[in-house]
Amino acid sequence: MGYITNSVWEQELIELVGEDGLLALEEHWGGTYLTVHVDARTQPELIDAIGDNSAEQLSAVYGGFSIYIPTKLKRIRRNLQIQRDGKNTGVTLEELAAKYRLTTRRIKDILREEYNYNA
């Protein structure tokens, strides 16, 4: 979808592994540090998550370092989906809360927020 983030780190990861790659990283290691090996072939779980090319690119740039994997892109997509599901659709706050495993208060807050991530 081409999200623009105000985080230089997230933008750098998107440029390196793509949005789908970042989402996969977030699914597996979001909110934690991932130690990237110098040789991507020694990290089959990374290759399984983001593919050979993306894993090799990540290793080429950050091999030997522990990098923080954010969770923001996943949250952005979830919140936009909540807004689509909740605006004038007849779905109750309780149904949305159960579907997304959030409180009704958080659902209300998300529905009130105005997202303009691409501005």
C-alpha positions as CSV (number, residue, x, y, z in Angstrom):
1,M,0.0,0.0,0.0
2,G,3.0,2.3,0.2
3,Y,3.0,3.5,3.8
4,I,5.3,6.4,4.6
5,T,6.4,6.3,8.2
6,N,7.9,9.1,10.2
7,S,10.5,6.7,11.6
8,V,13.8,6.6,9.7
9,W,14.4,3.1,11.0
10,E,11.1,1.7,9.8
11,Q,11.5,3.4,6.4
12,E,15.0,2.0,6.1
13,L,13.7,-1.5,6.8
14,I,10.9,-1.1,4.3
15,E,13.4,0.0,1.6
16,L,15.7,-3.0,2.5
17,V,13.1,-5.8,2.8
18,G,9.9,-4.2,1.5
19,E,6.6,-3.8,3.3
20,D,5.7,-7.5,3.2
21,G,9.2,-8.3,4.5
22,L,8.8,-5.8,7.4
23,L,5.3,-7.3,8.2
24,A,6.8,-10.8,8.3
25,L,9.6,-9.5,10.6
26,E,7.0,-7.9,12.8
27,E,5.0,-11.2,12.9
28,H,8.0,-13.2,14.1
29,W,10.1,-10.7,16.1
30,G,8.1,-7.5,16.5
31,G,8.9,-5.6,19.6
32,T,12.2,-7.5,20.2
33,Y,15.8,-7.5,19.0
34,L,16.8,-9.8,16.2
35,T,20.5,-10.8,15.9
36,V,21.3,-10.8,12.2
37,H,24.0,-13.3,11.2
38,V,26.7,-12.2,8.7
39,D,25.7,-15.2,6.5
40,A,21.9,-15.3,6.0
41,R,22.2,-19.0,5.2
42,T,22.9,-19.8,8.8
43,Q,19.5,-18.3,9.8
44,P,16.8,-20.5,8.1
45,E,14.1,-19.0,10.3
46,L,14.9,-15.6,8.8
47,I,14.9,-16.9,5.3
48,D,11.6,-18.7,5.9
49,A,10.1,-15.4,7.2
50,I,11.2,-12.9,4.6
51,G,12.8,-14.9,1.7
52,D,16.3,-15.5,0.4
53,N,16.9,-12.1,-1.2
54,S,15.6,-10.0,1.6
55,A,17.5,-12.1,4.2
56,E,20.7,-11.7,2.2
57,Q,20.2,-7.9,1.9
58,L,19.5,-7.7,5.7
59,S,22.6,-9.7,6.4
60,A,24.7,-7.7,4.0
61,V,23.8,-4.4,5.8
62,Y,23.2,-5.5,9.4
63,G,25.1,-8.9,9.7
64,G,26.7,-9.2,13.1
65,F,24.3,-6.7,14.8
66,S,21.2,-7.0,16.8
67,I,18.4,-4.9,15.3
68,Y,15.1,-3.8,16.8
69,I,12.1,-5.0,14.9
70,P,9.2,-2.5,15.3
71,T,5.5,-3.3,15.3
72,K,4.1,0.0,13.9
73,L,3.3,-1.1,10.3
74,K,1.3,-4.0,11.6
75,R,-0.6,-1.7,14.0
76,I,-1.2,0.9,11.2
77,R,-2.7,-1.8,9.0
78,R,-4.8,-3.2,11.8
79,N,-6.1,0.2,12.8
80,L,-7.0,1.1,9.2
81,Q,-8.9,-2.1,8.9
82,I,-10.7,-1.4,12.2
83,Q,-11.7,2.0,10.8
84,R,-13.0,0.3,7.6
85,D,-14.9,-2.3,9.6
86,G,-16.3,0.1,12.1
87,K,-17.4,3.2,10.1
88,N,-21.1,3.1,9.2
89,T,-21.1,-0.7,8.8
90,G,-23.5,-1.6,11.7
91,V,-20.8,-3.6,13.5
92,T,-20.9,-3.0,17.2
93,L,-17.9,-1.9,19.3
94,E,-18.1,-5.2,21.2
95,E,-17.9,-7.2,17.9
96,L,-14.9,-5.2,16.8
97,A,-13.3,-5.6,20.2
98,A,-13.7,-9.4,20.1
99,K,-12.5,-9.6,16.5
100,Y,-9.3,-7.6,17.1
101,R,-8.8,-8.7,20.7
102,L,-8.9,-5.1,22.0
103,T,-11.0,-3.3,24.6
104,T,-14.1,-1.4,23.5
105,R,-12.4,1.8,24.7
106,R,-9.4,1.2,22.4
107,I,-11.7,0.5,19.5
108,K,-13.5,3.8,20.2
109,D,-10.1,5.6,20.3
110,I,-9.1,4.0,17.0
111,L,-12.4,5.0,15.3
112,R,-11.9,8.6,16.5
113,E,-8.4,8.9,15.1
114,E,-7.7,10.5,11.8
115,Y,-5.0,8.6,9.9
116,N,-3.0,10.3,7.3
117,Y,0.1,8.1,7.1
118,N,0.9,9.1,3.5
119,A,0.9,12.9,4.0
